[in-house]
C-alpha cells in the first residue's frame, strides 16, 4: 500500500479533504459491496439495511437525505438515493474518491457534507497496431456469513486507435449470520454488466462510450425503510434496475485552454418495492396484514458536464483556472401502488376480510432541471503557498402536473397547488482556501466554503389528504470552516483536519393548520444544525516490506433549534492496520481493526445507545504463480477472516424505529464471523 495516501483525480480546491480508496485496497479485502468499501474512509459511517444495501453518513448526514450525492466517473448519479450503492460491484471499480466537506462550489446541489465519486475501470495501454485482445480475467468468491458467491469476468482489447474493456458481475447471498442468529430478509442477488469503448484519434485525445445495466433483488432486513424488520415489516426490492449510457471526451490542447473534459449521460431507473406490514397483538397474532407493491417508475435522468483548465504563468506566480458548466433534467413519473389488506380475528387468527386494491397512480408527474456554472482559481505567488478561490451559480426549475390528486384533498388545497406548479430558484456558492508549506515536510491547510441543497420534487409538491405542498421552500445552506496540517516524507504521510459547519433552512416535516383545520403536515425550512469534528489519516512504510496505516474521526452534531443531538452519528471511530508484503511479491498479509466508541449522547426520540466495539480482521493474498507453479501465471488466492471473535455489534449510524422495542434487526446488527475465499486470475 505504500507510505503515501493515494491522490484523487476529481477536480477540487487544493485544501479540501479527500480520501481515495484505490484498486489495491479494494482487491486486498474482497468486499461484498460498495458499503464495505466506504466503511474504511474517515468521516464516513455506514447505515446497513441488508446484505448489500444501505446508505452512508458523511460528516453527520445520510446519503438518503440528499445531502451527500454519488457520482460515477465525474457525473451525477441521481435517482435512487436509498439504493444507489447497490448497483456497483467492487470488481468494476478502479478507485473511490470521497470529498469530505462542502463540494457545492464545483458540484452543485446536495454536496452539502461532501460527495462520493466512483471511478470505473478503463483501458490502459497501447491502442496502435492491429486490433487484438490484450487481456482479461475472472474471479470467483465465497463468503461463509451469508453463503455468498460472487463472480466477475472481464476482457479488454485494442487496435487501430480503438479500445474496449467490459465485464459481467454476479453476486448472490442468503440471509447473513450474526452471533445472535440469522438476520431474516437480508439476502440478495445481483447481476449486471458494463462495457467501455474508447477511441484515441491522436495523442492526448480520447472519446469514450460507456454502457451499464444492473438488475438486483434484495431484502431490507432493517435500517432505512426496513426497520423494525421481521416479523413486523418485510421490505424487498424485486427487481431494482438501472440502465446507463455515458459519452465522454477528454483532450489535451495547445492553445490557451490546455485540458478539456466533457460528458453526456442518460440514466433510467425502475424499481418494484414490495412491503408486508404486520400488526401483531400481545398474543402474537397478526391481526392486520397489509401487502403492497409500489412500482417506482424512473426517473429518467439526462445530464452532462463540461470543464476546461487554463494554466497561467506570470511575474506574480503560476496560476490555474478551472471553469465549466453542468446540468441535468430529472423526469419523475408518479409511482403506481397496489395493495392487499387482510384482517384477522384477534383471538383465533382467522381471516375476517381480504381487500385488494389494483394498481393506481399515486401522484402527478414532476420534473426538476438544473444548470450550473463554476470557476476555480488557484494561484502560487511563491513556491510554498497556494491560494484558491471558487464560485458557482445555479439555476433550478421544478414543475409538476396537477393530477392525479386524491379526492380527499380539500378543493382549497388543490387550488393552491394548481397555482404553484412551476418554481424557479437561483443559488450562489463560493469557497476560499490556502495550502502553506511552513517546513519542507509540513503544510498548513485552511478552507472556508458554502454549500446548498435544492428541495426535491417531492418536498416541493408532495400532497396527500393530510400533507400539504410547499412550493416556497428555500434551499438548505451551509458554511464550513476547515483547518489542518499535512506531514509528509518519502515514506510516510499524515493529514489532520478539523472542521466547524453550520447549516440553516434545514427541511423538516411540521404539523400545520390550514384554513382553521388542524391535522395537516408540511415540509418547511425550520431546521438549523452545527456539526464539528476532527479527521485523521496516515500511512507509514516502516520498512520495504511493512506498512502501517490508520484513520480516525471524531464527530459531534447538534440541532441548534431544539438543542438536541443529531441522531445516528458515530462520536468516535477509526481503523488501524498493518500489512506485510513478501519482498518477492509472492504473498502479503494484512491485519485490520475497525473500532468505534460507545454512543451515549443520543436523541432518545429517534435512537438507542450503542456500545463500543473493536472488530479484528485478517486478510492474505497469495500469488499462486510464484508459490505453486509458474503455469498459473497471475493467479491470486485472497483469503479473509472478518469479525474474528463473532462479536455482535451495531453501527451508531444504523436507523432505528423507536415505536418498536430493541431487537437484532432494530437497530440492525452487523455481520458475524465471515470466512471469505476468492480466486482471481488475470491474463
C-alpha positions in Angstrom: 0.0 0.0 0.0 3.0 2.3 0.4 3.6 5.3 2.6 1.7 7.8 0.5 -2.1 8.5 0.6 -3.5 8.0 -3.0 -4.2 11.2 -4.9 -7.6 12.0 -6.3 -8.3 12.8 -10.0 -11.6 14.6 -9.3 -11.2 18.5 -9.6 -11.2 20.1 -6.1 -9.8 23.0 -4.2 -6.2 22.3 -3.1 -7.0 22.5 0.7 -10.1 20.3 0.6 -10.2 17.0 2.5 -10.3 14.0 0.1 -9.8 10.3 0.7 -9.1 7.8 -2.1 -9.6 4.1 -1.8 -7.6 2.6 -4.7 -7.8 -0.7 -6.6 -5.1 -2.4 -4.5 -7.0 -1.7 -1.3 -10.3 -3.0 -2.7 -8.7 -6.2 -4.0 -6.9 -6.9 -0.7 -10.2 -7.3 1.2 -12.7 -8.7 -1.3 -15.6 -6.5 -0.2 -19.2 -7.6 -0.9 -20.4 -4.2 -2.0 -19.6 -0.5 -2.0 -20.9 -0.1 1.5 -18.0 -2.2 2.8 -15.5 -0.1 0.7 -16.7 3.2 2.0 -16.7 2.0 5.6 -12.9 2.4 5.6 -13.0 6.1 4.9 -12.5 8.6 7.9 -15.6 10.7 8.5 -17.8 8.0 6.9 -20.0 5.6 8.8 -22.4 3.0 7.3 -26.1 2.6 7.8 -26.7 -1.0 6.8 -30.1 -2.2 5.6 -29.3 -5.7 4.4 -26.6 -7.9 2.9 -25.5 -5.3 0.2 -27.9 -2.5 0.8 -27.7 0.7 2.9 -26.5 4.2 3.0 -23.6 6.2 4.3 -23.3 9.0 6.8 -20.8 11.6 5.7 -19.9 14.3 8.3 -23.2 13.9 10.0 -25.9 13.3 7.4 -27.2 10.4 5.5 -26.9 10.0 1.7 -30.5 9.0 1.9 -31.4 12.6 2.7 -29.9 14.1 -0.5 -27.0 15.7 1.4 -24.0 13.7 0.1 -24.5 12.7 -3.6 -22.8 10.0 -5.6 -21.0 10.5 -8.9 -19.8 7.9 -11.3 -16.8 8.9 -13.5 -17.4 12.5 -12.5 -21.1 12.6 -13.5 -24.0 12.9 -11.0 -25.7 9.5 -10.3 -29.1 10.7 -9.0 -32.4 8.8 -8.9 -32.1 6.2 -6.1 -30.5 7.9 -3.1 -31.6 5.0 -0.9 -30.4 2.3 -3.2 -27.6 3.9 -5.2 -24.7 1.8 -3.7 -26.4 -1.5 -4.6 -25.8 -1.0 -8.3 -22.0 -1.3 -8.4 -19.8 -4.4 -8.0 -16.5 -3.6 -6.3 -14.6 -5.5 -9.1 -15.6 -3.0 -11.7 -14.2 0.0 -9.7 -10.8 1.4 -10.2 -10.9 3.8 -7.2 -13.3 5.6 -4.9 -12.8 9.3 -4.2 -14.6 10.8 -1.2 -14.7 14.6 -0.8 -15.3 15.3 2.9 -16.9 18.7 3.5 -18.8 21.0 1.1 -18.4 20.3 -2.6 -21.2 22.6 -3.9 -18.8 25.2 -5.4 -17.9 22.7 -8.1 -20.5 20.0 -7.9 -23.7 21.9 -7.0 -26.7 20.9 -5.1 -26.7 18.1 -2.5 -22.9 18.3 -2.0 -23.7 19.7 1.4 -21.5 17.4 3.5 -19.4 16.0 0.7 -19.7 13.5 -2.1 -18.6 10.1 -3.4 -17.1 9.7 -6.9 -16.7 6.2 -8.1 -14.2 5.8 -11.0 -14.8 2.7 -13.0 -12.1 0.7 -14.7 -10.8 1.9 -18.1 -8.5 0.5 -20.7 -4.8 1.5 -20.3 -2.2 0.6 -22.8 -1.2 0.9 -26.4 -4.0 1.2 -28.9 -1.9 1.2 -32.1 -1.4 -1.7 -34.3 -3.9 -4.3 -35.5 -6.9 -5.0 -33.3 -6.3 -7.8 -30.7 -7.5 -9.0 -27.4 -5.0 -7.7 -24.9 -6.1 -9.3 -21.7 -8.9 -10.1 -19.2 -9.6 -12.2 -16.2 -12.1 -13.8 -14.0 -12.8 -14.2 -10.3 -14.9 -16.4 -8.1 -15.5 -15.8 -4.4 -17.3 -17.3 -1.4 -18.3 -15.9 2.0 -19.4 -18.0 4.9 -21.5 -15.5 6.8 -24.3 -15.5 4.1 -23.2 -18.5 2.0 -22.5 -15.8 -0.6 -20.9 -16.2 -4.0 -19.6 -13.7 -6.5 -18.0 -13.7 -9.9 -16.6 -11.1 -12.2 -15.5 -11.9 -15.7 -13.9 -9.3 -18.0 -11.9 -8.9 -21.2 -10.2 -6.0 -22.9 -8.7 -5.3 -26.3 -7.3 -2.6 -28.6 -6.2 -1.7 -32.1 -6.3 0.9 -34.8 -6.8 3.6 -32.1 -9.8 1.8 -30.6 -10.0 0.0 -27.2 -12.6 -1.6 -25.1 -13.0 -3.2 -21.6 -16.1 -5.0 -20.5 -17.3 -7.3 -17.8 -20.1 -9.3 -16.2 -20.7 -9.2 -12.4 -22.8 -11.6 -10.4 -23.4 -11.6 -6.6 -25.6 -13.9 -4.6 -26.1 -14.2 -0.9 -28.5 -15.7 1.6 -29.6 -14.3 5.0 -26.4 -13.4 6.8 -25.4 -14.8 10.2 -24.6 -13.0 13.4 -23.7 -14.3 16.9 -27.4 -13.6 17.8 -28.8 -15.6 14.9 -29.7 -15.4 11.3 -31.0 -12.0 10.1 -34.2 -12.6 8.1 -34.7 -10.9 4.8 -31.1 -9.9 4.3 -30.5 -12.0 1.2 -29.6 -10.6 -2.2 -28.9 -11.4 -5.9 -27.4 -9.0 -8.4 -26.4 -9.5 -12.0 -25.2 -6.9 -14.5 -22.5 -5.9 -16.9 -20.7 -2.9 -18.3 -18.7 -2.1 -21.4 -16.5 0.9 -22.1 -15.5 1.7 -25.7 -12.7 4.1 -26.4 -11.2 5.8 -29.4 -7.9 7.8 -29.4 -7.7 9.7 -32.7 -4.5 11.5 -31.6 -2.1 11.7 -28.7 -3.9 13.4 -25.8 -7.4 13.0 -27.3 -9.9 10.4 -26.2 -13.6 9.6 -26.9 -15.4 7.1 -24.7 -18.8 5.4 -24.7 -19.8 3.6 -21.5 -22.9 1.3 -21.2 -24.0 -0.3 -17.9 -27.0 -2.3 -16.9 -27.7 -3.9 -13.5 -30.7 -5.8 -12.0 -30.8 -6.9 -8.4 -33.2 -8.3 -5.9 -32.6 -7.8 -2.2 -34.3 -7.5 1.2 -34.2 -4.7 3.7 -33.6 -6.5 7.0 -33.7 -3.2 8.9 -32.3 0.3 8.6 -33.9 3.0 6.4 -37.2 1.7 5.0 -36.8 -1.7 6.7 -37.0 -1.0 10.4 -38.1 -2.6 12.6 -37.7 -5.7 10.4 -39.3 -9.2 10.8 -41.9 -10.1 11.9 -43.4 -6.6 11.8 -42.0 -5.4 8.5 -40.6 -7.0 5.4 -39.4 -4.8 2.5 -37.8 -6.1 -0.7 -36.7 -4.6 -4.0 -37.8 -7.1 -6.6 -36.4 -6.1 -9.1 -34.3 -3.0 -8.7 -32.8 -2.0 -12.1 -30.7 0.7 -13.7 -29.6 1.3 -17.3 -27.0 3.8 -18.1 -25.2 5.3 -21.0 -22.4 7.9 -21.0 -20.5 9.6 -23.8 -17.3 11.4 -22.8 -14.4 13.3 -24.3 -11.0 14.3 -22.8 -8.4 16.3 -24.6 -5.0 18.0 -24.2 -4.8 21.1 -26.3 -2.1 23.5 -27.4 -3.9 26.8 -27.1 -4.9 28.9 -24.2 -7.1 26.1 -22.8 -4.8 23.1 -22.1 -7.2 20.5 -20.9 -10.9 19.8 -21.6 -13.4 17.2 -20.3 -16.9 16.8 -21.5 -19.6 14.2 -20.9 -23.3 13.5 -21.6 -25.2 10.8 -19.8 -28.6 9.1 -19.5 -29.7 7.0 -16.5 -33.0 5.2 -16.2 -34.2 3.6 -13.0 -37.0 1.2 -12.4 -37.9 -0.5 -9.1 -40.7 -2.5 -7.6 -40.8 -2.2 -3.8 -42.8 -5.0 -2.1 -43.8 -4.5 1.5 -45.5 -6.7 4.1 -46.6 -4.8 7.2 -48.0 -6.8 10.1 -49.9 -5.5 13.2 -49.2 -8.1 15.9 -51.1 -8.2 19.2 -49.9 -9.4 22.6 -50.9 -13.0 21.8 -48.6 -13.0 18.8 -51.4 -12.9 16.2 -51.1 -10.8 13.2 -54.4 -9.1 13.4 -53.8 -7.0 10.2 -51.5 -7.6 7.3 -51.0 -5.0 4.5 -49.2 -6.3 1.4 -48.3 -3.6 -1.0 -46.2 -3.2 -4.1 -45.0 0.2 -5.2 -43.8 0.5 -8.8 -41.3 3.4 -8.8 -41.1 4.3 -12.4 -38.0 6.2 -13.4 -36.7 8.8 -13.0 -35.2 9.3 -16.4 -32.0 11.4 -15.8 -30.3 13.3 -18.6 -27.3 15.4 -17.9 -23.8 16.4 -18.8 -20.7 18.3 -17.8 -18.0 20.3 -19.5 -14.9 21.8 -17.9 -11.6 23.3 -19.0 -8.3 24.2 -17.5 -6.2 27.3 -18.3 -2.7 27.4 -16.7 -1.1 30.9 -16.4 2.5 31.9 -16.0 3.2 35.5 -14.9 5.7 37.5 -12.9 3.3 37.1 -9.9 3.5 33.3 -9.9 1.9 30.3 -11.5 -1.9 30.0 -11.6 -4.5 27.6 -12.9 -8.2 28.4 -13.7 -10.7 25.6 -14.0 -14.2 26.5 -15.2 -17.2 24.8 -16.6 -20.9 24.1 -16.9 -23.0 21.1 -15.8 -26.7 20.3 -15.6 -29.4 17.7 -15.5 -33.1 17.1 -16.1 -34.9 14.6 -13.9 -38.3 13.4 -15.3 -40.0 11.5 -12.4 -43.4 9.9 -13.2 -45.8 9.3 -10.3 -45.4 5.8 -8.8 -48.1 3.1 -9.0 -49.4 1.2 -6.0 -51.3 -2.0 -5.5 -52.2 -3.3 -2.1 -54.0 -6.1 -0.2 -55.3 -5.7 3.3 -56.0 -8.8 5.4 -57.8 -8.6 8.7 -57.9 -11.4 11.2 -59.7 -12.3 14.4 -57.7 -11.2 17.4 -58.3 -14.5 19.2 -58.2 -17.2 16.6 -56.3 -15.6 13.8 -59.0 -16.5 11.3 -59.3 -14.2 8.3 -62.3 -11.9 8.6 -61.7 -9.7 5.5 -59.4 -9.5 2.5 -59.5 -6.4 0.4 -57.4 -6.0 -2.8 -56.8 -2.6 -4.5 -55.5 -2.7 -8.1 -52.6 -0.6 -9.4 -53.4 3.1 -9.2 -51.2 6.1 -9.9 -50.2 7.8 -6.6 -49.2 11.2 -7.7 -48.6 13.6 -10.6 -45.5 13.6 -12.8 -42.8 16.0 -11.8 -39.6 17.3 -13.3 -36.5 19.1 -12.0 -33.9 20.8 -14.1 -30.6 22.4 -13.2 -27.8 24.4 -14.9 -24.8 25.4 -13.0 -21.6 27.4 -14.0 -18.5 27.3 -11.9 -14.9 28.6 -11.7 -12.0 27.6 -9.5 -8.8 29.7 -9.5 -5.6 28.6 -7.9 -2.5 30.8 -7.5 1.0 30.2 -6.3 2.5 33.6 -5.6 5.5 31.8 -4.0 6.5 28.1 -4.1 5.4 27.4 -0.6 1.9 29.0 -0.9 -1.1 28.0 -2.9 -4.2 30.2 -2.7 -7.6 29.1 -4.1 -10.9 30.8 -4.7 -14.0 29.4 -6.4 -17.6 30.4 -7.2 -20.7 28.8 -8.7 -24.1 29.9 -9.7 -27.0 27.5 -10.1 -30.5 27.8 -11.7 -33.2 25.3 -10.8 -36.7 24.8 -12.3 -39.1 22.3 -10.7 -42.5 21.5 -12.3 -45.5 19.3 -11.5 -48.7 18.1 -13.2 -51.9 18.8 -11.4 -53.3 15.2 -11.5 -53.9 12.7 -10.1 -54.6 14.2 -6.7 -56.6 12.3 -4.0 -60.3 13.1 -3.9 -59.9 13.5 -0.1 -57.8 16.7 -0.6 -59.8 19.9 0.1 -60.6 22.0 -3.0 -58.8 24.9 -1.5 -55.6 22.9 -1.3 -56.0 21.8 -4.9 -56.4 25.4 -5.9 -53.3 26.5 -4.1 -51.4 23.5 -5.6 -52.5 24.4 -9.2 -51.3 28.0 -8.9 -47.8 27.0 -7.9 -46.8 24.2 -10.4 -43.6 25.9 -11.8 -40.9 27.1 -9.4 -37.6 28.8 -10.4 -34.7 29.3 -7.9 -31.1 30.5 -8.2 -28.3 29.8 -5.7 -24.7 31.2 -5.5 -21.9 29.4 -3.6 -18.2 30.1 -3.0 -15.0 28.9 -1.4 -11.6 30.2 -0.5 -8.6 28.4 0.9 -4.8 28.0 1.2 -2.0 25.5 1.5 1.2 26.9 3.0 4.4 24.9 3.5 5.8 26.2 6.7 8.6 23.5 6.5 9.8 21.3 3.7 7.7 18.4 5.2 4.9 20.3 6.8 1.9 22.0 5.2 -0.8 24.0 6.8 -4.2 24.0 5.2 -7.3 26.2 5.6 -10.6 26.5 3.8 -14.0 28.2 4.1 -16.8 27.1 1.8 -20.6 27.4 1.4 -22.9 24.6 0.2 -26.5 24.1 -0.5 -29.2 21.5 -1.3 -32.2 22.4 -3.6 -35.5 21.0 -2.3 -36.5 17.9 -4.3 -39.7 17.4 -6.4 -41.5 15.6 -3.6 -40.5 18.2 -0.9 -42.0 21.0 -3.0 -45.0 19.2 -4.3 -45.9 16.1 -2.3 -49.6 16.3 -1.5 -52.0 13.8 0.2 -55.1 14.0 2.2 -53.0 15.2 5.2 -49.9 16.6 3.6 -49.7 20.0 2.1 -47.2 21.0 -0.7 -44.8 23.9 -0.2 -43.5 25.4 -3.4 -42.0 28.3 -1.4 -39.3 26.2 0.2 -35.8 27.6 0.2 -32.6 25.7 -0.5 -30.8 24.3 2.6 -27.5 26.0 3.1 -24.3 25.5 5.0 -20.9 27.2 5.7 -17.9 25.2 6.7 -14.6 26.3 8.2 -11.7 23.9 8.0 -8.1 23.9 9.2 -5.4 21.3 9.3 -1.9 20.1 8.7 -0.2 17.6 6.5 3.2 15.9 7.4 4.9 14.1 4.5 8.2 12.4 3.9 9.4 9.9 1.3 8.0 7.0 3.4 5.1 8.5 5.4 2.2 10.9 5.2 -0.2 12.1 7.9 -3.1 14.5 7.4 -5.3 16.0 10.2 -8.3 18.2 9.5 -10.6 20.0 12.0 -13.9 21.5 10.8 -16.9 23.5 12.1 -20.0 23.6 10.0 -23.3 25.5 10.4 -26.5 24.7 8.5 -29.6 26.7 8.0 -33.0 26.3 6.4 -33.0 22.6 7.0 -36.2 20.9 5.8 -38.4 19.3 8.4 -41.9 18.0 8.4 -44.1 20.0 10.8 -47.7 20.0 11.9 -49.7 22.9 10.4 -53.2 24.3 10.4 -54.9 25.0 7.0 -58.0 27.3 6.8 -58.5 26.8 10.5 -58.4 23.0 10.3 -55.6 21.1 12.1 -54.2 17.6 11.3 -52.0 18.6 8.3 -48.2 18.3 7.9 -45.9 20.3 5.6 -42.2 20.4 4.7 -40.8 23.7 6.0 -37.3 25.4 6.4 -37.2 25.3 10.2 -34.1 23.3 11.0 -30.6 24.6 12.0 -27.6 22.4 12.9 -24.0 22.6 13.9 -21.5 19.8 13.2 -17.9 19.8 14.4 -15.2 17.2 14.1 -11.7 16.1 13.6 -10.4 13.6 10.9 -7.0 11.9 10.6 -5.5 9.5 8.1 -1.9 8.3 7.9 0.4 5.8 6.3 4.0 4.8 7.1 6.2 2.5 5.1 8.2 1.3 8.1 10.4 -1.0 6.0 10.3 -2.0 2.4 8.0 -4.9 3.5 6.0 -3.5 6.4 3.3 -0.8 6.0 1.3 0.7 8.9 -1.9 2.8 8.3 -4.6 4.3 10.4 -7.5 6.7 10.3 -9.7 8.4 13.0 -12.8 10.6 13.0 -14.5 12.4 15.8 -17.9 13.9 15.2 -20.4 16.0 17.2 -23.7 17.2 15.8 -26.4 19.4 17.4 -29.8 20.5 16.3 -29.5 24.1 17.3 -33.2 24.9 17.2 -34.1 22.2 19.8 -30.6 21.9 21.4 -30.7 18.1 20.9 -28.1 15.8 19.4 -28.3 15.0 15.8 -29.3 11.3 15.6 -27.3 8.4 14.1 -23.8 10.0 14.4 -20.8 7.9 15.4 -18.9 10.1 18.0 -15.5 8.3 17.7 -14.5 5.7 15.2 -11.4 4.6 13.3 -9.2 1.9 11.8 -5.7 0.7 12.4 -3.8 -1.8 10.3 -0.5 -3.4 9.3 0.5 -5.1 6.1 3.5 -7.3 5.4 4.4 -7.9 1.7 6.9 -10.5 0.7 9.9 -8.8 -1.0 9.5 -11.1 -4.0 5.8 -10.3 -4.3 4.7 -13.9 -3.6 2.3 -13.0 -0.8 1.0 -10.3 1.5 -0.7 -10.4 4.9 -3.0 -7.7 6.1 -4.4 -7.2 9.6 -7.1 -4.6 10.4 -9.0 -3.5 13.5 -12.1 -1.4 12.9 -13.3 0.3 16.1 -15.8 2.7 17.5 -16.6 4.2 20.9 -19.9 3.8 22.6 -22.5 6.4 21.9 -24.4 7.8 24.9 -25.2 11.3 23.6 -28.3 10.5 21.7 -31.7 11.8 20.6 -33.8 9.4 22.7 -36.9 10.0 20.5 -35.1 8.5 17.4 -32.3 6.2 18.5 -30.9 3.8 21.1 -27.5 4.0 22.8 -24.8 1.8 21.1 -21.9 0.1 22.7 -18.3 0.5 21.5 -16.6 -2.3 19.6 -13.2 -3.4 18.2 -13.5 -5.8 15.2 -10.3 -7.5 14.1 -9.9 -8.8 10.5 -7.2 -10.7 8.7 -6.5 -11.0 5.0 -3.9 -12.8 2.9 -3.1 -12.6 -0.8 -1.2 -15.5 -2.3 0.4 -15.3 -5.7 -0.1 -18.9 -6.9 2.0 -18.3 -10.0 5.0 -17.9 -7.6 4.0 -20.2 -4.7 2.7 -23.2 -6.7 3.5 -23.1 -10.4 4.6 -20.6 -13.0 2.0 -22.1 -15.3 -0.7 -20.5 -13.1 0.5 -17.0 -14.2 -1.1 -14.1 -12.4 -3.5 -16.1 -10.2 -4.3 -14.8 -6.7 -5.9 -16.6 -3.8 -7.3 -13.9 -1.5 -8.4 -15.2 1.9 -10.2 -13.3 4.6 -11.3 -13.8 8.2 -13.6 -11.0 9.4 -15.1 -10.3 12.8 -12.8 -13.0 14.2 -14.5 -13.2 17.6 -18.0 -13.2 16.2 -18.9 -10.1 18.0 -22.5 -8.8 18.0 -22.3 -5.1 17.3 -24.3 -2.2 15.8 -23.0 0.8 13.9 -24.2 4.0 15.6 -25.5 5.2 12.2 -28.0 2.4 11.7 -31.6 3.7 11.6 -34.0 2.7 14.4 -37.8 2.7 14.7 -38.3 3.7 18.3 -42.0 2.8 18.1 -40.8 -0.8 18.5 -38.6 -2.5 21.1 -35.0 -3.0 20.5 -34.1 -6.2 18.6 -31.3 -7.5 16.5 -33.0 -6.0 13.4 -33.9 -2.8 15.1 -31.2 -1.5 15.0 -29.7 -3.9 12.6 -26.8 -6.0 13.9 -23.7 -6.2 11.7 -22.4 -9.4 10.1 -20.9 -12.0 12.3 -17.7 -14.0 11.7 -17.1 -14.4 8.0 -14.5 -16.6 6.2 -14.0 -15.4 2.6 -12.2 -17.1 -0.2 -11.6 -15.6 -3.6 -9.7 -17.0 -6.6 -8.7 -14.3 -9.2 -6.9 -14.8 -12.4 -5.7 -12.2 -14.8 -4.3 -13.0 -18.3 
